[in-house]
């Protein structure tokens, strides 16, 4: 279990979500939540195979 306020305990997840936001979320406009979900699933698939 991670300690409160210690980002180093969760560095891998923080890095992944930061990269997801900067490469996918902030660069696109989504019409609805379903379109966002598809984009996230595609990005996760891409991220895990590189």
Secondary structure, DSSP 8 states (H G I E B T S, - for coil): ---TT-GGGGHHHHHHHHHHIIIIITT---SSHHHHHHHHHHHHHHHHH-
